[in-house]
Amino acid sequence: MDISSIMGFGLAAVIVGWLAVSGGDPRVLMDYHAAVCVFGGALAATMIRFPLQATLHGFPVGLKYTFTMRKVSTRALIDEIGSLAELVRKKGPLALENAAVSDPFLAKGVRYIADGYDADFIRDSLERERDLLLVRLSEGEKIYRSIGDCAPAFGMVGTLIGMVQMFANMADPSTLGPYMAIALCATLYGAIMQNFIGIPIADKLHLKFAEEDLNQTLIIDGILQIRDAKSPALVREMLQAYLPEKHRDRENELDEAA
């Protein structure tokens, strides 16, 4: 579970709820006309922008990776791949059949080595799986960013509709309050939908895209190095290129100290 996302959504709900209650009756902030205009309008615009299949895939991808985003340490992956290289050097590729591997993508590459597949097959298979995951993450990011872009616009649409209705019925003062409520609630819903749902989830998927691209490319390189029976020291040295330079220097100092 991604604790940061859960805490963020919870804190947002508490803040909005507290402000609604402290200002009097929170029911005055509920208007189904404004909700239909903003939520329905943003959904409709997103469906116009993207194919139906991309839209249907994008929503669950966003929810999945927002609340179950798992932080994978690049250095931990390098250490694990180095340990697997040492195991292969000492006992051969078949020893990988019983090796405990933490990452599912890395585990698939390890199985390919243990089963004796050639390097081209391993590369093609793992790269295809990585690219498909990145496509799904990219689709999800675009869907939620579209929602974040459209929500304030439809909030403004709802506001304009409410204002037009209000001015068209100036002769009846009893209708001015409801129409003004529609106008202001639409703006409120658009702002909440953009800043608490659309943009945050899109940014989370963008971070996940970059993380998975880096880590899975690292895993592919490491697996191919193990498949080619490279020495554990060489495998670690080559994979350190995926670390930031300052972390690379620290890693070299630790190696020299050892």
LUMTIVEX-24437 format. One line per field, with one value per atom (N, C-alpha, C, O): atom name; x negated, z, y negated. Coordinates in pm, whole numbers, plus 50000, padded with zeros to 5 digits. Layout:
<pts>
atom (CA:...)
px (X:...)
pz (Z:...)
py (Y:...)
</pts>
This chain:
<pts>
atom (N:CA:C:O:N:CA:C:O:N:CA:C:O:N:CA:C:O:N:CA:C:O:N:CA:C:O:N:CA:C:O:N:CA:C:O:N:CA:C:O:N:CA:C:O:N:CA:C:O:N:CA:C:O:N:CA:C:O:N:CA:C:O:N:CA:C:O:N:CA:C:O:N:CA:C:O:N:CA:C:O:N:CA:C:O:N:CA:C:O:N:CA:C:O:N:CA:C:O:N:CA:C:O:N:CA:C:O:N:CA:C:O:N:CA:C:O:N:CA:C:O:N:CA:C:O:N:CA:C:O:N:CA:C:O:N:CA:C:O:N:CA:C:O:N:CA:C:O:N:CA:C:O:N:CA:C:O:N:CA:C:O:N:CA:C:O:N:CA:C:O:N:CA:C:O:N:CA:C:O:N:CA:C:O:N:CA:C:O:N:CA:C:O:N:CA:C:O:N:CA:C:O:N:CA:C:O:N:CA:C:O:N:CA:C:O:N:CA:C:O:N:CA:C:O:N:CA:C:O:N:CA:C:O:N:CA:C:O:N:CA:C:O:N:CA:C:O:N:CA:C:O:N:CA:C:O:N:CA:C:O:N:CA:C:O:N:CA:C:O:N:CA:C:O:N:CA:C:O:N:CA:C:O:N:CA:C:O:N:CA:C:O:N:CA:C:O:N:CA:C:O:N:CA:C:O:N:CA:C:O:N:CA:C:O:N:CA:C:O:N:CA:C:O:N:CA:C:O:N:CA:C:O:N:CA:C:O:N:CA:C:O:N:CA:C:O:N:CA:C:O:N:CA:C:O:N:CA:C:O:N:CA:C:O:N:CA:C:O:N:CA:C:O:N:CA:C:O:N:CA:C:O:N:CA:C:O:N:CA:C:O:N:CA:C:O:N:CA:C:O:N:CA:C:O:N:CA:C:O:N:CA:C:O:N:CA:C:O:N:CA:C:O:N:CA:C:O:N:CA:C:O:N:CA:C:O:N:CA:C:O:N:CA:C:O:N:CA:C:O:N:CA:C:O:N:CA:C:O:N:CA:C:O:N:CA:C:O:N:CA:C:O:N:CA:C:O:N:CA:C:O:N:CA:C:O:N:CA:C:O:N:CA:C:O:N:CA:C:O:N:CA:C:O:N:CA:C:O:N:CA:C:O:N:CA:C:O:N:CA:C:O:N:CA:C:O:N:CA:C:O:N:CA:C:O:N:CA:C:O:N:CA:C:O:N:CA:C:O:N:CA:C:O:N:CA:C:O:N:CA:C:O:N:CA:C:O:N:CA:C:O:N:CA:C:O:N:CA:C:O:N:CA:C:O:N:CA:C:O:N:CA:C:O:N:CA:C:O:N:CA:C:O:N:CA:C:O:N:CA:C:O:N:CA:C:O:N:CA:C:O:N:CA:C:O:N:CA:C:O:N:CA:C:O:N:CA:C:O:N:CA:C:O:N:CA:C:O:N:CA:C:O:N:CA:C:O:N:CA:C:O:N:CA:C:O:N:CA:C:O:N:CA:C:O:N:CA:C:O:N:CA:C:O:N:CA:C:O:N:CA:C:O:N:CA:C:O:N:CA:C:O:N:CA:C:O:N:CA:C:O:N:CA:C:O:N:CA:C:O:N:CA:C:O:N:CA:C:O:N:CA:C:O:N:CA:C:O:N:CA:C:O:N:CA:C:O:N:CA:C:O:N:CA:C:O:N:CA:C:O:N:CA:C:O:N:CA:C:O:N:CA:C:O:N:CA:C:O:N:CA:C:O:N:CA:C:O:N:CA:C:O:N:CA:C:O:N:CA:C:O:N:CA:C:O:N:CA:C:O:N:CA:C:O:N:CA:C:O:N:CA:C:O:N:CA:C:O:N:CA:C:O:N:CA:C:O:N:CA:C:O:N:CA:C:O:N:CA:C:O:N:CA:C:O:N:CA:C:O:N:CA:C:O:N:CA:C:O:N:CA:C:O:N:CA:C:O:N:CA:C:O:N:CA:C:O:N:CA:C:O:N:CA:C:O:N:CA:C:O:N:CA:C:O:N:CA:C:O:N:CA:C:O:N:CA:C:O:N:CA:C:O:N:CA:C:O:N:CA:C:O:N:CA:C:O:N:CA:C:O:N:CA:C:O:N:CA:C:O:N:CA:C:O:N:CA:C:O:N:CA:C:O:N:CA:C:O:N:CA:C:O:N:CA:C:O:N:CA:C:O:N:CA:C:O:N:CA:C:O:N:CA:C:O:N:CA:C:O:N:CA:C:O:N:CA:C:O:N:CA:C:O:N:CA:C:O:N:CA:C:O:N:CA:C:O:N:CA:C:O:N:CA:C:O:N:CA:C:O:N:CA:C:O:N:CA:C:O:N:CA:C:O:N:CA:C:O:N:CA:C:O:N:CA:C:O:N:CA:C:O:N:CA:C:O:N:CA:C:O:N:CA:C:O:N:CA:C:O:N:CA:C:O:N:CA:C:O:N:CA:C:O:N:CA:C:O:N:CA:C:O:N:CA:C:O:N:CA:C:O:N:CA:C:O:N:CA:C:O:N:CA:C:O:N:CA:C:O:N:CA:C:O:N:CA:C:O:N:CA:C:O:N:CA:C:O:N:CA:C:O)
px (49916:50000:49912:49807:49957:49885:49944:50051:49872:49922:49937:50030:49847:49852:49983:50046:50025:50151:50270:50360:50272:50384:50393:50501:50278:50276:50317:50389:50272:50306:50455:50514:50516:50660:50738:50838:50691:50758:50751:50850:50633:50616:50702:50762:50707:50791:50938:51008:50984:51123:51152:51257:51057:51076:51083:51168:50992:50989:51118:51180:51159:51281:51403:51490:51408:51520:51527:51635:51412:51411:51455:51533:51407:51448:51598:51665:51651:51794:51878:51980:51836:51913:51900:51998:51779:51757:51831:51856:51866:51937:52087:52158:52139:52283:52329:52261:52442:52499:52422:52426:52351:52273:52360:52309:52490:52577:52592:52632:52559:52569:52461:52473:52357:52250:52278:52195:52394:52429:52534:52644:52498:52591:52571:52463:52675:52656:52646:52586:52704:52688:52540:52488:52473:52331:52247:52152:52283:52208:52219:52120:52339:52357:52279:52216:52282:52210:52060:51997:52001:51855:51809:51726:51864:51816:51857:51776:51982:52027:51958:51921:51939:51873:51727:51680:51655:51514:51502:51412:51591:51589:51619:51554:51719:51755:51640:51610:51576:51465:51348:51282:51323:51215:51246:51157:51371:51410:51400:51373:51422:51406:51258:51222:51173:51030:50963:50874:51005:50933:51027:51148:50969:51052:51115:51063:51226:51298:51211:51213:51134:51050:50946:50920:50884:50786:50850:50791:50972:51042:51074:51055:51124:51159:51037:51046:50922:50800:50737:50675:50751:50682:50733:50654:50864:50919:50868:50820:50877:50827:50676:50626:50601:50456:50421:50334:50490:50465:50494:50414:50608:50644:50548:50511:50508:50418:50283:50236:50221:50086:50082:49976:50195:50198:50197:50131:50270:50283:50195:50182:50134:50049:49910:49839:49870:49739:49631:49626:49544:49438:49304:49263:49237:49108:49000:48978:48933:48825:48694:48676:48601:48472:48383:48364:48327:48237:48113:48066:48060:47941:47973:47891:48092:48128:48138:48099:48191:48197:48057:48033:47966:47829:47765:47699:47784:47727:47787:47716:47918:47982:47934:47910:47921:47872:47727:47688:47647:47509:47503:47418:47591:47596:47635:47582:47728:47767:47652:47633:47574:47458:47355:47294:47337:47244:47295:47217:47426:47484:47460:47425:47480:47458:47311:47278:47221:47078:47034:46948:47093:47052:47120:47055:47250:47326:47388:47445:47379:47437:47579:47641:47630:47764:47877:47976:47865:47973:47996:48104:47895:47913:48017:48068:48048:48146:48288:48377:48310:48446:48497:48617:48409:48450:48416:48427:48375:48337:48461:48559:48457:48567:48545:48442:48641:48629:48746:48861:48716:48819:48907:49027:48849:48923:48980:48906:49110:49170:49107:49090:49072:49010:48872:48835:48796:48665:48680:48600:48782:48804:48832:48789:48903:48929:48799:48777:48712:48583:48498:48429:48501:48425:48475:48395:48607:48662:48616:48586:48610:48562:48419:48386:48333:48195:48189:48118:48265:48263:48315:48270:48410:48465:48379:48408:48274:48180:48217:48168:48303:48339:48222:48138:48217:48107:48129:48239:48020:48023:48123:48189:48136:48228:48372:48449:48410:48545:48571:48676:48474:48490:48507:48595:48422:48430:48565:48630:48605:48730:48850:48939:48852:48966:48975:49083:48863:48866:48891:48963:48832:48855:49000:49057:49061:49202:49290:49381:49262:49341:49322:49417:49198:49172:49246:49309:49238:49301:49453:49515:49513:49658:49700:49801:49621:49650:49639:49723:49537:49519:49631:49673:49681:49794:49917:49989:49943:50059:50045:50142:49925:49904:49921:49977:49871:49884:50030:50073:50106:50249:50320:50401:50291:50355:50322:50409:50195:50155:50233:50281:50245:50314:50462:50520:50523:50666:50689:50776:50610:50632:50588:50646:50488:50449:50560:50585:50624:50736:50850:50911:50877:50981:50945:51029:50817:50773:50782:50810:50758:50768:50912:50944:51001:51139:51226:51320:51197:51286:51305:51420:51199:51223:51300:51379:51277:51349:51499:51580:51535:51677:51732:51852:51646:51691:51730:51828:51652:51686:51813:51894:51830:51954:52074:52174:52064:52173:52198:52312:52089:52102:52175:52262:52138:52201:52349:52433:52379:52519:52600:52710:52544:52614:52633:52739:52532:52543:52647:52725:52647:52746:52887:52976:52908:53040:53079:53195:52981:53010:53053:53153:52978:53012:53141:53212:53171:53294:53418:53530:53396:53510:53500:53542:53446:53433:53568:53576:53674:53806:53856:53941:53802:53845:53729:53641:53725:53612:53591:53479:53695:53682:53594:53546:53572:53491:53344:53259:53314:53176:53079:52969:53120:53034:52998:52879:53095:53062:52972:52881:52998:52915:52771:52675:52759:52626:52553:52432:52628:52567:52512:52403:52589:52540:52410:52315:52408:52291:52168:52061:52180:52063:52022:51903:52118:52086:52013:51924:52049:51982:51834:51748:51805:51665:51592:51477:51657:51598:51567:51457:51664:51643:51530:51451:51524:51418:51280:51187:51267:51138:51098:50982:51195:51165:51125:51029:51198:51170:51033:50962:50996:50866:50752:50656:50760:50646:50638:50531:50746:50743:50754:50728:50792:50811:50729:50636:50763:50704:50554:50481:50506:50363:50278:50173:50316:50233:50214:50103:50322:50309:50225:50145:50242:50161:50013:49928:49981:49841:49786:49670:49869:49824:49793:49695:49876:49850:49726:49653:49700:49579:49455:49358:49457:49345:49328:49216:49441:49435:49379:49303:49415:49363:49211:49142:49157:49012:48943:48836:49004:48943:48939:48837:49051:49056:48966:48904:48958:48870:48725:48653:48682:48544:48517:48421:48602:48575:48586:48505:48685:48700:48593:48551:48547:48435:48308:48229:48289:48176:48182:48081:48301:48317:48285:48218:48332:48304:48154:48101:48084:47939:47871:47781:47915:47855:47878:47787:47998:48030:47945:47896:47929:47848:47701:47632:47653:47516:47498:47396:47595:47588:47596:47525:47684:47697:47566:47535:47489:47360:47247:47130:47279:47181:47074:46958:47115:47020:46994:47076:46879:46841:46931:46976:46959:47044:46993:47072:46860:46803:46831:46863:46818:46844:46992:47027:47080:47224:47260:47333:47208:47237:47183:47250:47061:47001:47080:47098:47127:47203:47339:47386:47402:47535:47531:47633:47415:47406:47429:47454:47422:47452:47596:47627:47684:47823:47841:47948:47739:47747:47707:47628:47759:47709:47560:47508:47491:47345:47296:47198:47362:47316:47333:47253:47438:47456:47356:47314:47318:47216:47084:47015:47048:46922:46924:46824:47037:47048:47034:46971:47092:47083:46937:46893:46863:46722:46640:46550:46673:46601:46627:46537:46751:46783:46710:46664:46699:46627:46479:46420:46419:46279:46256:46155:46349:46337:46347:46279:46432:46448:46321:46314)
pz (50000:50000:50000:50065:49927:49924:50033:50016:50145:50261:50228:50277:50148:50116:50047:50082:49950:49880:49973:49970:50055:50148:50246:50272:50301:50395:50325:50383:50201:50129:50102:50125:50053:50027:50157:50162:50262:50391:50445:50496:50434:50483:50402:50458:50270:50186:50226:50236:50250:50290:50424:50443:50517:50649:50637:50699:50558:50544:50481:50533:50370:50302:50392:50401:50458:50547:50664:50701:50722:50835:50793:50863:50678:50630:50601:50628:50545:50514:50641:50646:50743:50868:50949:51006:50953:51035:50980:51053:50852:50793:50806:50756:50872:50887:50834:50854:50770:50718:50593:50492:50598:50481:50362:50250:50383:50271:50168:50054:50209:50113:50005:49899:50031:49932:49838:49753:49853:49770:49668:49703:49542:49435:49321:49262:49289:49189:49048:48961:49024:48893:48866:48757:48965:48950:48938:48861:49016:49012:48875:48821:48819:48686:48583:48494:48593:48495:48500:48396:48620:48633:48610:48523:48688:48678:48544:48478:48506:48378:48261:48165:48268:48159:48144:48032:48256:48249:48192:48112:48233:48181:48032:47955:47990:47849:47764:47658:47810:47734:47724:47621:47832:47831:47733:47662:47729:47635:47490:47400:47467:47332:47294:47179:47390:47362:47331:47246:47400:47392:47346:47362:47290:47255:47380:47491:47361:47475:47551:47674:47479:47545:47634:47745:47586:47667:47791:47899:47774:47888:47994:48113:47949:48043:48112:48229:48044:48106:48197:48299:48161:48235:48376:48467:48396:48530:48633:48738:48607:48708:48726:48837:48619:48634:48732:48818:48719:48810:48954:49043:48978:49115:49171:49288:49086:49132:49176:49286:49090:49120:49214:49269:49233:49331:49472:49560:49495:49631:49658:49773:49556:49577:49521:49492:49505:49449:49543:49660:49491:49571:49533:49417:49633:49609:49604:49700:49489:49470:49467:49387:49554:49560:49448:49431:49370:49261:49316:49259:49425:49484:49533:49519:49592:49639:49521:49533:49407:49288:49240:49204:49241:49198:49289:49242:49420:49515:49494:49501:49468:49449:49320:49318:49214:49088:49103:49048:49177:49202:49279:49250:49377:49452:49363:49377:49270:49177:49084:49050:49044:48959:49034:48976:49164:49244:49256:49252:49270:49281:49152:49157:49037:48909:48891:48839:48931:48917:49001:48958:49119:49209:49176:49179:49144:49134:48998:48974:48907:48775:48765:48867:48641:48620:48687:48728:48700:48759:48905:48959:48970:49110:49125:49234:49015:49020:49039:49075:49015:49030:49172:49193:49268:49409:49471:49593:49388:49442:49478:49403:49592:49635:49576:49600:49498:49429:49471:49472:49506:49561:49453:49475:49337:49233:49131:49081:49097:49002:48863:48798:48817:48685:48684:48589:48789:48802:48812:48756:48883:48897:48763:48739:48675:48542:48464:48399:48469:48402:48458:48384:48589:48653:48605:48582:48591:48541:48397:48362:48317:48179:48177:48097:48264:48268:48314:48256:48420:48473:48370:48366:48286:48185:48059:47969:48052:47942:47815:47708:47823:47703:47656:47736:47524:47471:47500:47535:47485:47525:47444:47499:47314:47230:47275:47280:47308:47355:47487:47506:47578:47708:47690:47751:47607:47586:47525:47572:47421:47353:47445:47447:47521:47610:47721:47748:47786:47897:47848:47913:47736:47683:47642:47660:47586:47547:47670:47669:47777:47899:47961:48009:47961:48014:47933:47990:47802:47717:47731:47729:47746:47764:47896:47903:48002:48129:48118:48171:48049:48034:47952:47978:47853:47775:47863:47854:47948:48038:48135:48160:48190:48281:48209:48265:48086:48009:47978:47987:47942:47916:48041:48034:48154:48279:48314:48356:48295:48324:48236:48285:48107:48016:48051:48042:48092:48127:48246:48242:48352:48473:48453:48514:48370:48343:48262:48279:48173:48099:48192:48176:48290:48387:48465:48488:48505:48577:48494:48546:48363:48274:48250:48244:48236:48198:48315:48295:48435:48548:48575:48590:48582:48606:48492:48515:48369:48255:48267:48242:48304:48320:48447:48456:48545:48660:48616:48664:48523:48470:48385:48387:48311:48234:48327:48302:48436:48533:48595:48619:48621:48677:48580:48620:48453:48354:48336:48322:48336:48323:48441:48424:48562:48680:48675:48712:48629:48620:48516:48538:48400:48297:48350:48331:48417:48472:48579:48589:48657:48762:48701:48743:48601:48541:48459:48444:48407:48330:48418:48370:48548:48639:48749:48863:48716:48815:48869:48979:48792:48837:48955:49031:48971:49081:49179:49157:49285:49378:49444:49485:49453:49521:49443:49500:49314:49233:49229:49183:49277:49266:49350:49304:49472:49560:49501:49495:49456:49397:49275:49259:49189:49069:49104:49043:49203:49248:49312:49297:49383:49444:49337:49352:49229:49119:49062:49036:49044:48984:49071:49019:49201:49288:49317:49327:49332:49359:49239:49258:49119:49002:49002:48972:49036:49046:49155:49136:49269:49379:49339:49365:49277:49238:49135:49140:49043:48943:49005:48967:49102:49169:49250:49249:49321:49400:49310:49339:49202:49113:49047:49027:49013:48951:49050:49019:49168:49259:49356:49414:49377:49469:49399:49461:49270:49201:49073:49061:48976:48843:48839:48803:48876:48866:48961:48918:49088:49177:49126:49132:49078:49029:48902:48883:48814:48691:48726:48665:48823:48863:48927:48907:49003:49065:48957:48968:48855:48745:48666:48616:48654:48586:48662:48601:48794:48876:48864:48856:48864:48851:48715:48706:48611:48476:48476:48428:48530:48532:48616:48579:48729:48817:48751:48754:48691:48628:48505:48479:48429:48313:48355:48294:48460:48508:48564:48524:48656:48726:48634:48644:48546:48460:48352:48310:48304:48211:48280:48221:48404:48483:48498:48484:48528:48545:48416:48418:48303:48175:48150:48110:48174:48155:48250:48210:48375:48472:48437:48448:48395:48357:48239:48237:48140:48024:48061:48004:48155:48201:48274:48256:48355:48423:48321:48331:48221:48116:48041:47999:48025:47955:48049:48009:48174:48272:48304:48322:48311:48351:48501:48577:48541:48682:48766:48718:48892:48978:48993:48996:49004:49019:48895:48907:48777:48653:48641:48595:48681:48675:48763:48721:48886:48976:48921:48928:48868:48816:48698:48688:48609:48494:48537:48481:48635:48676:48761:48776:48816:48894:48809:48862:48676:48588:48605:48570:48659:48680:48807:48829:48891:49013:48985:48894:49061:49051:49081:49154:49025:49034:49178:49212:49265:49403:49476:49562:49441:49501:49445:49515:49318:49258:49331:49359:49361:49432:49569:49614:49635:49768:49761:49847:49658:49641:49619:49671:49540:49516:49644:49666:49728:49854:49945:50014:49945:50027:49976:50055:49844:49787:49826:49860:49820:49855:50003:50041:50086:50230:50259:50348:50183:50203:50161:50170)
py (50120:50000:49875:49871:49773:49647:49557:49498:49549:49475:49327:49262:49273:49131:49093:48993:49175:49146:49156:49072:49260:49279:49163:49110:49124:49011:48881:48799:48864:48742:48730:48624:48838:48835:48819:48747:48887:48874:48732:48679:48671:48534:48436:48344:48457:48371:48382:48281:48505:48525:48458:48398:48469:48408:48256:48192:48199:48052:48000:47907:48062:48016:48039:47953:48156:48185:48088:48043:48057:47964:47825:47760:47779:47648:47644:47544:47755:47760:47757:47688:47831:47839:47710:47662:47654:47534:47413:47317:47417:47304:47312:47225:47414:47430:47565:47665:47567:47691:47735:47665:47852:47896:47932:47943:47950:47987:47875:47899:47753:47643:47655:47593:47735:47755:47871:47904:47934:48048:48006:47964:48018:47983:48082:48088:48159:48264:48207:48270:48089:48028:47996:48024:47937:47904:48032:48037:48134:48260:48326:48375:48326:48386:48308:48367:48175:48092:48118:48136:48122:48135:48277:48303:48372:48511:48573:48638:48551:48605:48539:48606:48408:48337:48377:48398:48390:48431:48572:48599:48661:48798:48799:48870:48721:48717:48663:48718:48555:48498:48596:48603:48671:48769:48882:48930:48924:49030:48982:49061:48853:48799:48795:48821:48764:48751:48885:48891:48991:49118:49230:49219:49337:49453:49514:49499:49582:49639:49739:49742:49820:49920:49853:49900:49745:49674:49613:49612:49562:49504:49609:49586:49724:49830:49886:49925:49892:49942:49838:49872:49709:49605:49585:49562:49594:49572:49674:49632:49805:49899:49892:49915:49862:49850:49738:49754:49624:49513:49549:49520:49612:49650:49755:49750:49849:49956:49901:49930:49820:49776:49656:49624:49590:49481:49536:49481:49643:49695:49816:49857:49875:49993:49971:50067:49844:49813:49864:49826:49951:50012:49949:49952:49892:49828:49935:50007:49943:50040:49964:49873:50002:49938:49988:50109:49895:49934:50003:50102:49952:50015:50155:50246:50175:50308:50406:50522:50358:50443:50482:50597:50385:50413:50517:50610:50501:50598:50738:50838:50742:50872:50939:51059:50860:50916:50962:51065:50884:50926:51056:51141:51074:51200:51317:51427:51293:51398:51434:51551:51333:51360:51444:51534:51416:51498:51641:51736:51657:51791:51870:51988:51805:51872:51905:52012:51816:51841:51961:52038:51977:52085:52219:52323:52215:52340:52364:52471:52266:52285:52231:52203:52218:52160:52238:52178:52368:52447:52412:52438:52352:52313:52203:52180:52134:52027:52079:52002:52206:52260:52246:52230:52252:52243:52108:52091:52012:51881:51801:51798:51735:51647:51509:51445:51462:51333:51245:51289:51119:51030:50967:50947:50935:50864:50963:51048:50954:51049:51043:51146:50924:50909:50974:51042:50952:51016:51167:51242:51213:51356:51423:51536:51352:51408:51423:51526:51322:51333:51445:51515:51463:51571:51707:51797:51721:51849:51875:51989:51771:51789:51840:51928:51786:51833:51978:52060:52009:52145:52245:52359:52202:52294:52301:52379:52221:52231:52158:52193:52056:51981:51895:51853:51871:51791:51643:51600:51566:51425:51344:51256:51371:51295:51314:51218:51438:51463:51392:51331:51398:51333:51183:51122:51123:50979:50939:50847:51010:50975:50991:50906:51098:51124:51020:50967:50992:50897:50754:50679:50718:50583:50565:50457:50669:50660:50639:50557:50714:50699:50561:50500:50513:50378:50272:50183:50281:50180:50180:50074:50297:50303:50239:50170:50262:50198:50046:49973:49999:49855:49793:49680:49866:49816:49801:49702:49901:49892:49776:49704:49756:49644:49510:49416:49502:49379:49349:49234:49451:49432:49382:49289:49444:49403:49259:49183:49222:49083:48986:48884:49016:48925:48914:48806:49026:49023:48931:48844:48949:48869:48724:48634:48701:48563:48493:48373:48568:48513:48474:48368:48560:48528:48402:48315:48393:48274:48148:48040:48161:48045:48003:47885:48105:48075:48030:47952:48078:48051:47902:47858:47820:47676:47609:47517:47658:47600:47627:47538:47750:47779:47716:47690:47691:47611:47471:47415:47416:47284:47290:47197:47399:47416:47416:47349:47494:47496:47360:47321:47287:47152:47059:46983:47067:46980:47015:46927:47146:47186:47133:47080:47147:47097:46946:46896:46875:46729:46687:46595:46756:46724:46746:46663:46861:46889:46786:46746:46745:46647:46514:46455:46466:46337:46344:46245:46464:46479:46480:46463:46501:46508:46402:46426:46288:46180:46135:46080:46158:46114:46195:46150:46316:46403:46418:46502:46339:46343:46480:46511:46562:46691:46789:46887:46764:46854:46814:46891:46694:46646:46730:46761:46766:46846:46982:47015:47062:47193:47184:47265:47085:47074:47031:47077:46943:46903:47022:47036:47106:47225:47319:47374:47336:47420:47363:47436:47231:47167:47186:47221:47163:47170:47315:47344:47404:47544:47607:47690:47567:47622:47583:47666:47458:47416:47493:47534:47512:47586:47730:47780:47797:47937:47950:48043:47854:47859:47845:47916:47753:47734:47856:47896:47916:48036:48152:48223:48170:48281:48266:48364:48144:48123:48144:48214:48083:48078:48194:48217:48267:48379:48515:48618:48516:48644:48649:48728:48564:48576:48557:48650:48439:48408:48492:48541:48511:48593:48737:48790:48800:48937:48940:49032:48841:48836:48821:48887:48736:48719:48847:48881:48915:49042:49145:49218:49152:49247:49207:49293:49076:49032:49078:49124:49066:49113:49264:49314:49335:49480:49520:49617:49447:49474:49464:49555:49354:49334:49441:49490:49477:49578:49715:49783:49754:49886:49892:49996:49784:49780:49802:49881:49732:49746:49884:49950:49929:50055:50176:50269:50177:50294:50297:50405:50181:50180:50230:50304:50188:50237:50389:50458:50441:50585:50659:50762:50607:50672:50678:50783:50567:50567:50665:50739:50666:50757:50904:50986:50936:51074:51120:51232:51031:51067:51084:51168:51003:51020:51153:51221:51190:51320:51432:51532:51416:51518:51538:51649:51431:51440:51479:51478:51515:51564:51460:51494:51333:51230:51239:51289:51191:51199:51110:51006:51148:51066:50923:50829:50906:50771:50687:50569:50748:50674:50640:50531:50732:50708:50588:50498:50587:50476:50344:50241:50348:50226:50170:50048:50256:50210:50154:50055:50217:50173:50047:49980:50012:49889:49765:49657:49780:49667:49619:49505:49704:49666:49583:49526:49577:49498:49354:49330:49257:49120:49117:49201:49020:49018:49014:49080:48937:48928:49061:49095:49136:49268:49367:49460:49347:49433:49417:49515:49293:49267:49331:49386:49323:49383:49533:49595:49592:49736:49778:49880:49699:49732:49722:49803:49622:49610:49729:49775:49779:49895:50019:50102:50032:50146:50142:50244:50021:50010:50039:50099:49994:50020:50170:50222:50239:50383:50457:50579)
</pts>
